[in-house]
Amino acid sequence: GAGCRSSEEVRNRCALMLRLPFHRERAPDDCDLRVVDAAPVLGLLDGLAALTFVLFAAWFAQRWIPRMARENDDANLTPADYTIWVPHLPNRLSEEHERYEQRLAAHFRAVLRASRGGGEVVLDERA
């Protein structure tokens, strides 16, 4: 690098020499910061930047995205707001399978009627 003949010259090369207007004239070997002194600091700063990025990405994925999804869901009415999901329903009934859909709808009507105190229940079965 930059005309250095050995790795020792590279390590001792000047990394920073301030030349401000109000400073006196400086000798070429008068260096404020050598590469050998700057490398550990730059490595530490690089590690801190990587750690900061990883922590931000984890926070963004675990906190920000779920919060925005919740706020969006609360602010908008979608079919999911009027839908229930019933897991573990059998694929076939051993008896009266032809009436499976009607029996399931009747069951949900009865459950809704009981929870509402006997009011009218409308089930949309287009799905």
C-alpha positions as CSV (number, residue, x, y, z in Angstrom):
1,G,0.0,0.0,0.0
2,A,1.1,3.5,-1.1
3,G,4.7,2.7,-1.8
4,C,5.5,0.8,1.4
5,R,8.1,-1.9,1.1
6,S,7.2,-4.0,4.1
7,S,4.3,-4.8,6.3
8,E,6.1,-2.8,9.1
9,E,6.0,0.3,6.9
10,V,2.3,-0.3,6.2
11,R,1.5,-0.5,9.9
12,N,3.5,2.6,10.8
13,R,2.1,4.6,7.9
14,C,0.4,7.8,8.8
15,A,-3.4,7.4,8.9
16,L,-4.2,11.0,9.9
17,M,-2.3,14.2,9.8
18,L,-4.3,17.3,10.5
19,R,-3.4,20.3,8.4
20,L,-5.5,23.1,9.8
21,P,-4.9,26.8,8.7
22,F,-3.9,27.9,12.2
23,H,-1.4,25.1,12.8
24,R,2.3,25.6,12.4
25,E,4.0,23.9,9.5
26,R,4.5,20.2,10.3
27,A,7.3,17.8,9.4
28,P,6.3,14.9,7.1
29,D,6.9,12.3,9.8
30,D,4.9,14.3,12.4
31,C,1.7,12.2,12.4
32,D,-1.5,12.5,14.5
33,L,-2.6,8.9,14.1
34,R,-0.7,5.9,12.7
35,V,-2.4,2.9,11.0
36,V,-1.3,0.6,13.7
37,D,-3.1,2.8,16.3
38,A,-6.2,3.4,14.1
39,A,-6.9,-0.3,13.2
40,P,-8.1,-1.5,16.6
41,V,-10.4,1.5,16.9
42,L,-11.8,1.1,13.4
43,G,-12.3,-2.6,14.0
44,L,-14.2,-1.9,17.2
45,L,-16.4,0.7,15.5
46,D,-17.1,-1.8,12.7
47,G,-18.1,-4.4,15.2
48,L,-20.4,-1.9,17.0
49,A,-22.0,-0.9,13.7
50,A,-22.7,-4.5,12.9
51,L,-24.1,-5.2,16.4
52,T,-26.3,-2.0,16.1
53,F,-27.6,-3.2,12.8
54,V,-28.4,-6.7,14.1
55,L,-30.2,-5.3,17.2
56,F,-32.2,-2.9,15.1
57,A,-33.2,-5.7,12.7
58,A,-34.3,-7.9,15.6
59,W,-36.3,-5.0,17.2
60,F,-37.9,-4.1,13.9
61,A,-38.9,-7.8,13.2
62,Q,-40.1,-8.5,16.8
63,R,-41.7,-5.1,17.8
64,W,-42.3,-2.7,14.9
65,I,-43.8,-5.0,12.3
66,P,-46.3,-6.7,14.7
67,R,-47.3,-3.3,16.1
68,M,-47.9,-1.9,12.6
69,A,-49.8,-5.1,11.6
70,R,-52.0,-4.8,14.7
71,E,-52.7,-1.1,14.1
72,N,-53.6,-1.8,10.5
73,D,-55.9,-4.6,11.5
74,D,-57.6,-2.4,14.1
75,A,-58.0,0.5,11.7
76,N,-59.6,-1.6,8.8
77,L,-62.6,-3.8,8.6
78,T,-61.8,-7.0,6.6
79,P,-63.7,-10.3,6.2
80,A,-61.3,-11.8,8.8
81,D,-63.1,-9.6,11.4
82,Y,-66.3,-11.6,10.8
83,T,-64.8,-15.0,10.3
84,I,-64.1,-17.9,12.6
85,W,-61.6,-20.7,12.1
86,V,-62.4,-24.1,13.4
87,P,-59.5,-26.5,13.4
88,H,-59.6,-30.2,13.5
89,L,-62.9,-30.8,11.8
90,P,-63.2,-34.4,10.5
91,N,-63.0,-34.9,6.7
92,R,-65.9,-37.3,6.7
93,L,-68.7,-38.2,9.1
94,S,-69.2,-41.9,9.6
95,E,-72.9,-41.5,9.3
96,E,-75.0,-38.8,7.5
97,H,-72.0,-37.4,5.7
98,E,-74.3,-35.9,3.0
99,R,-75.7,-33.6,5.6
100,Y,-72.3,-32.6,7.1
101,E,-72.5,-29.0,5.9
102,Q,-76.1,-28.5,7.1
103,R,-75.3,-30.1,10.5
104,L,-72.2,-27.9,11.0
105,A,-74.2,-24.8,10.0
106,A,-77.0,-25.7,12.4
107,H,-74.5,-26.3,15.2
108,F,-72.9,-22.8,14.7
109,R,-76.4,-21.2,14.5
110,A,-77.2,-22.8,17.8
111,V,-74.0,-21.6,19.4
112,L,-74.5,-18.1,18.2
113,R,-78.1,-18.0,19.2
114,A,-77.2,-19.2,22.7
115,S,-74.5,-16.6,23.0
116,R,-76.8,-13.7,21.8
117,G,-79.8,-14.7,23.8
118,G,-81.9,-16.1,21.0
119,G,-81.5,-13.4,18.3
120,E,-81.5,-14.1,14.5
121,V,-78.2,-15.6,13.2
122,V,-77.1,-15.3,9.6
123,L,-74.4,-17.6,8.4
124,D,-72.8,-16.8,5.0
125,E,-71.6,-20.1,3.6
126,R,-70.1,-18.9,0.3
127,A,-66.6,-20.0,1.3
